[in-house]
């Protein structure tokens, strides 16, 4: 089987995995540069304790291989995407495992436009990496390292340029969960210019608490704080700030599908954008799809992963797309998910409508969904013929009005199961049967 270095979103592994050893990171640096001269590379990181160590080793390798490295520091992934383009760099790199716990880490890549790297570019790096593993290399070409001290200011200017007005109703109170991750400083820096009462929680990262019982992966603390403070709205980011999940004043979760529906109705339809297409994924709720269709727009489904959403948006000439997990892309503003950017848009919508969040986001009746993660002991199960057969059989297929999707996670050794339908009893039974079937195989 062909060796794989990249997953759905860059490189991902346990923080103490072989790929993050000094030797491997040096080889990876060579594979990235591949004898290209004066390559300009922007690099940022998240708050997990391994990120600074990995960043240091990677920067050393890139510099030794002749790159001109721009150190952005601790900052959100969307900010690195923007700064890569703004600083006229050839490549952007983020050391982060996104929504995963601190035991994991990863490396994400952006091209000179701030877009996720194409499959072709990833395969080129991957091919070089495995080729260079077999060769001895001691030659050092000294590059340069420059620290970007005003990265927050540059990004803030970009974000606030999308804000039509900075004065909102004084009574608006919003809780922000920073997931003890990359947004814990920059969100305060940006939101400080907005006249709304913000209450920040999970904003004290210690290197091991990123995404731990907080953020977009676990909204329980956000919901409790919104109710406790009688807040109007709750916003939660993931560890690297490219996802956003919210809750209304009642504590009801507002997922990526509901956020997408809100933006489509109150922003997309009122804008001058000449497009009739919205892009979701195979995980998107059928209720969202029908809502979009009822607005006179077409709804397309991409593979899971914001990179695939963006690719389909380009193909279908769509300006808005997103995932249930909270990656929301507004193409005219950014080529990838940006939690802070979307938060700004939602705040503007809430202010303009002057309605409660529970009214604003209650736009369609979602179909019942059961989602189950089945942890695999190792990645070798991708070779298992029986599991591959089941995945193929249940690849976003409908059975008597019930939709089923089974897929491998692109970031963890997990098999993800989705069963969706109108009758909860039917989907519960089918989900249990499939879970038992898969468990027996593994």
DAMO-V518088 format. One record per helix or strand of 3 or more residues. SS is the DSSP state (h for helix, s for strand). FROM is the first residue (numbers start at 1). LEN is the number of residues. Records with the same first field share a line. If there is no record, write none. Layout:
BEGIN
SS=FROM-LEN  FROM-LEN
END
This chain:
BEGIN
s=10-5  40-6  68-7  91-5  104-7  144-4  173-5  197-5  233-5  244-5  277-5  298-5  320-3  328-3  368-8  395-5  402-7  414-8
h=18-3  22-12  49-16  77-10  119-14  151-10  183-9  215-3  220-9  256-13  286-9  306-11  339-15  357-4  379-5  385-9  424-18
END
